[in-house]
Amino acid sequence: MDRIEGLGEAFKGAKVVFLTTFRGEEERSRQMTNFNESPYETMWFPTEEGTGKVKDIEKNHNVLVTFPAVREGDFYEIEGEASMADRDFVEQKWRWWYLYWRPTQKKRFWFSPLSASRRAIINVKPLKARLVGRS
């Protein structure tokens, strides 16, 4: 992937990014916590098996990772190829708090009754990036 001015700095500062998957012609975007340091290397995002995004990726590996640029109103968009990480990588990277802390809920912390086998990680290999500016 070609280097773009400001991309690395903006990505490293983006604690939340948007991951867009595709279901047919429909785009489905959701917020993902960004634990990654570089937009030029394979990115990883914790999730659970059976979610809508996982089902979308199983059918279509093309995804977008979007986050704000330094200048207000601009954003970066990275086209990537998504895949599911193998079990060893999931066990190495996944932590219980990734999915079970939701500030919008009154009960902010809880232990999930879900099995550890439901834990999953989405890997995104970056292919192309662009800066999208104000119209």
C-alpha positions in Angstrom: 0.0 0.0 0.0 1.4 3.5 -0.9 2.2 5.9 1.9 -0.2 8.8 2.3 0.8 12.0 4.2 -0.8 12.1 7.7 -2.3 8.6 7.5 -0.1 6.9 10.1 -0.4 9.7 12.6 -4.2 9.9 12.2 -4.6 6.2 12.5 -2.5 5.9 15.6 -4.6 8.6 17.2 -7.9 7.0 16.2 -9.0 5.0 19.2 -12.2 4.1 17.4 -12.5 3.3 13.7 -15.4 2.3 11.5 -15.4 -1.1 9.9 -17.7 -1.4 6.9 -18.6 -4.8 5.6 -20.8 -5.6 2.6 -23.9 -7.7 2.4 -24.8 -7.7 -1.3 -25.2 -4.1 -2.3 -25.7 -3.0 1.4 -22.9 -1.4 3.4 -22.9 -2.1 7.1 -20.7 0.1 9.3 -20.0 -0.3 13.0 -17.5 1.2 15.5 -14.5 -0.9 16.4 -11.9 -0.2 19.1 -8.5 0.3 17.5 -5.7 -1.5 19.2 -3.5 -1.2 16.1 -0.4 1.0 15.7 0.0 1.2 11.9 -2.4 1.3 9.0 0.3 -0.2 6.7 0.3 -3.6 8.5 -2.4 -6.2 9.1 -4.9 -4.8 11.5 -6.9 -6.9 14.0 -10.2 -6.3 15.8 -11.8 -8.5 18.5 -15.3 -9.7 18.1 -17.4 -12.9 18.6 -18.3 -15.8 16.3 -21.7 -15.5 14.7 -22.0 -11.7 14.6 -23.3 -9.9 11.5 -19.9 -8.6 10.6 -18.4 -12.1 10.8 -21.1 -13.5 8.6 -20.6 -10.6 6.1 -16.9 -11.3 5.9 -17.4 -15.0 5.4 -19.3 -14.1 2.2 -17.3 -11.0 1.1 -13.8 -10.4 2.2 -13.8 -6.7 1.1 -14.0 -4.2 3.9 -13.3 -0.5 4.6 -11.7 0.9 7.7 -12.5 4.6 8.1 -11.3 7.2 10.6 -10.9 11.0 10.9 -8.1 13.0 9.4 -6.4 15.9 11.3 -8.4 18.5 9.3 -12.1 18.6 10.5 -14.4 17.2 7.8 -11.7 15.0 6.2 -11.3 11.3 6.7 -9.1 8.4 5.6 -10.6 5.3 4.1 -8.6 2.1 3.8 -9.7 -0.7 1.5 -8.8 -4.1 2.9 -9.2 -7.8 2.7 -10.6 -9.3 5.9 -10.2 -12.8 7.3 -10.7 -14.6 10.5 -7.7 -15.2 12.7 -6.6 -18.7 13.7 -7.3 -19.9 17.3 -3.7 -19.4 18.5 -3.8 -15.7 17.5 -7.2 -15.2 19.1 -6.0 -16.7 22.4 -2.9 -14.6 22.3 -4.6 -11.2 21.6 -8.2 -11.4 22.9 -9.0 -10.1 26.4 -12.3 -10.4 28.2 -12.9 -6.6 28.5 -12.9 -6.0 24.8 -16.5 -7.0 24.5 -18.1 -6.6 27.9 -17.7 -3.0 28.7 -20.4 -0.8 27.2 -20.6 2.7 28.6 -24.1 3.2 27.3 -25.5 0.5 29.6 -26.3 1.1 33.3 -24.5 -2.1 34.3 -21.1 -1.1 32.9 -19.1 -4.3 33.7 -20.1 -7.9 33.8 -18.6 -11.3 33.0 -20.1 -12.9 29.9 -21.7 -16.3 30.2 -20.5 -17.0 26.6 -17.9 -19.6 26.1 -14.3 -18.6 25.2 -14.8 -20.6 22.0 -17.0 -17.7 20.7 -14.1 -15.3 20.8 -12.8 -14.3 17.4 -10.6 -11.7 15.8 -11.0 -10.1 12.4 -7.7 -9.5 10.5 -7.7 -6.8 7.9 -4.9 -6.7 5.3 -4.7 -3.1 4.0 -4.7 -2.8 0.2 -5.4 0.8 -0.7 -5.9 4.1 1.2 -7.3 7.5 0.3 -8.0 10.8 1.9 -11.5 11.9 1.4 -11.9 15.7 1.7 -14.8 18.1 2.1 -16.8 18.5 -1.0 
